[in-house]
Amino acid sequence: MDQTPDDESAVARGIAWYSVALTISSEMVVPGVIGIGLDRYFGTQNWCALVGFLLGIVVSMWHLLRLSIEGTKGMPGRHDDDLPTKRPTKPPPQGGETFDR
């Protein structure tokens, strides 16, 4: 029997959120730990670790942004036409012209 998203149990939703939290925290920590290993191997003074942790923060923030955009699709009050990823269908106005909406 097929289940719709409304039919998911609380345990299934909890496991899904646990998976997201584990993924995002791993994205933050793993590059820094790899950087620590590279610092020890090359004998540098924590530069690889710093770059790794900064890279991890950037990647995890990008992932959170992507998840939040995907999670709000179809919600009431959201206007996908207002997103900056869409290109205008008409060229920009010239002189005194205005867009008609």
C-alpha positions as a Markdown table, in Angstrom:
| # | Residue | x | y | z |
|---|---|---|---|---|
| 1 | Met | 0.0 | 0.0 | 0.0 |
| 2 | Asp | 1.4 | 3.4 | -1.0 |
| 3 | Gln | 1.7 | 6.0 | 1.7 |
| 4 | Thr | 1.4 | 9.7 | 1.2 |
| 5 | Pro | 3.7 | 12.1 | 3.1 |
| 6 | Asp | 0.7 | 12.8 | 5.5 |
| 7 | Asp | 0.6 | 9.1 | 6.4 |
| 8 | Glu | 4.2 | 9.0 | 7.7 |
| 9 | Ser | 4.7 | 7.9 | 11.3 |
| 10 | Ala | 6.3 | 10.1 | 13.9 |
| 11 | Val | 9.2 | 7.7 | 14.0 |
| 12 | Ala | 9.8 | 8.0 | 10.2 |
| 13 | Arg | 9.8 | 11.8 | 10.4 |
| 14 | Gly | 12.2 | 11.7 | 13.4 |
| 15 | Ile | 14.6 | 9.4 | 11.5 |
| 16 | Ala | 14.4 | 11.7 | 8.5 |
| 17 | Trp | 15.3 | 14.7 | 10.6 |
| 18 | Tyr | 18.0 | 12.8 | 12.4 |
| 19 | Ser | 19.5 | 11.9 | 9.0 |
| 20 | Val | 19.5 | 15.6 | 7.9 |
| 21 | Ala | 21.1 | 16.7 | 11.2 |
| 22 | Leu | 23.8 | 14.1 | 11.0 |
| 23 | Thr | 24.5 | 14.9 | 7.4 |
| 24 | Ile | 24.8 | 18.7 | 8.0 |
| 25 | Ser | 27.0 | 18.2 | 11.1 |
| 26 | Ser | 29.2 | 15.8 | 9.2 |
| 27 | Glu | 29.6 | 18.3 | 6.4 |
| 28 | Met | 30.8 | 20.9 | 9.0 |
| 29 | Val | 33.2 | 18.6 | 10.9 |
| 30 | Val | 34.7 | 16.1 | 8.4 |
| 31 | Pro | 36.6 | 18.7 | 6.2 |
| 32 | Gly | 38.2 | 20.2 | 9.4 |
| 33 | Val | 39.3 | 16.7 | 10.6 |
| 34 | Ile | 40.8 | 16.0 | 7.3 |
| 35 | Gly | 42.6 | 19.4 | 7.5 |
| 36 | Ile | 44.0 | 18.4 | 10.9 |
| 37 | Gly | 45.3 | 15.2 | 9.4 |
| 38 | Leu | 46.9 | 17.1 | 6.6 |
| 39 | Asp | 48.4 | 19.6 | 9.0 |
| 40 | Arg | 50.1 | 16.8 | 10.9 |
| 41 | Tyr | 51.3 | 15.1 | 7.7 |
| 42 | Phe | 52.8 | 18.3 | 6.2 |
| 43 | Gly | 53.8 | 19.9 | 9.5 |
| 44 | Thr | 51.8 | 23.1 | 8.9 |
| 45 | Gln | 50.4 | 25.2 | 11.7 |
| 46 | Asn | 46.6 | 24.4 | 11.5 |
| 47 | Trp | 46.2 | 26.2 | 8.2 |
| 48 | Cys | 44.6 | 23.1 | 6.5 |
| 49 | Ala | 42.3 | 22.6 | 9.5 |
| 50 | Leu | 41.2 | 26.3 | 9.4 |
| 51 | Val | 40.5 | 26.0 | 5.6 |
| 52 | Gly | 38.8 | 22.7 | 6.2 |
| 53 | Phe | 36.4 | 24.0 | 8.9 |
| 54 | Leu | 35.6 | 27.1 | 6.8 |
| 55 | Leu | 34.9 | 25.0 | 3.8 |
| 56 | Gly | 32.7 | 22.8 | 5.9 |
| 57 | Ile | 30.7 | 25.7 | 7.2 |
| 58 | Val | 30.2 | 27.1 | 3.7 |
| 59 | Val | 29.1 | 23.7 | 2.4 |
| 60 | Ser | 26.7 | 23.0 | 5.3 |
| 61 | Met | 25.1 | 26.5 | 5.0 |
| 62 | Trp | 24.6 | 25.9 | 1.3 |
| 63 | His | 23.0 | 22.6 | 2.1 |
| 64 | Leu | 20.7 | 24.2 | 4.7 |
| 65 | Leu | 19.7 | 26.9 | 2.2 |
| 66 | Arg | 18.9 | 24.2 | -0.4 |
| 67 | Leu | 16.8 | 22.2 | 2.1 |
| 68 | Ser | 14.9 | 25.3 | 3.3 |
| 69 | Ile | 14.0 | 26.3 | -0.3 |
| 70 | Glu | 12.9 | 22.7 | -1.2 |
| 71 | Gly | 11.0 | 22.4 | 2.1 |
| 72 | Thr | 8.9 | 25.5 | 1.4 |
| 73 | Lys | 7.9 | 24.7 | -2.2 |
| 74 | Gly | 4.1 | 24.7 | -2.5 |
| 75 | Met | 3.5 | 26.4 | 0.8 |
| 76 | Pro | 0.7 | 29.0 | 1.0 |
| 77 | Gly | 2.0 | 32.6 | 0.6 |
| 78 | Arg | 5.1 | 31.5 | -1.4 |
| 79 | His | 5.5 | 33.1 | -4.8 |
| 80 | Asp | 8.0 | 31.2 | -6.9 |
| 81 | Asp | 7.7 | 33.9 | -9.6 |
| 82 | Asp | 9.5 | 36.3 | -7.2 |
| 83 | Leu | 12.6 | 34.2 | -6.8 |
| 84 | Pro | 15.8 | 35.7 | -8.2 |
| 85 | Thr | 16.6 | 32.5 | -10.2 |
| 86 | Lys | 13.9 | 33.3 | -12.8 |
| 87 | Arg | 14.8 | 35.5 | -15.7 |
| 88 | Pro | 12.4 | 38.2 | -16.8 |
| 89 | Thr | 10.3 | 37.2 | -19.9 |
| 90 | Lys | 10.6 | 40.7 | -21.3 |
| 91 | Pro | 13.7 | 42.9 | -21.8 |
| 92 | Pro | 14.2 | 45.6 | -19.2 |
| 93 | Pro | 12.3 | 48.8 | -19.8 |
| 94 | Gln | 13.9 | 51.5 | -21.9 |
| 95 | Gly | 13.4 | 55.2 | -21.0 |
| 96 | Gly | 9.9 | 55.9 | -19.7 |
| 97 | Glu | 8.5 | 52.4 | -20.3 |
| 98 | Thr | 7.3 | 50.3 | -17.4 |
| 99 | Phe | 6.5 | 46.7 | -16.9 |
| 100 | Asp | 2.9 | 45.7 | -17.1 |
| 101 | Arg | 1.9 | 43.1 | -14.5 |
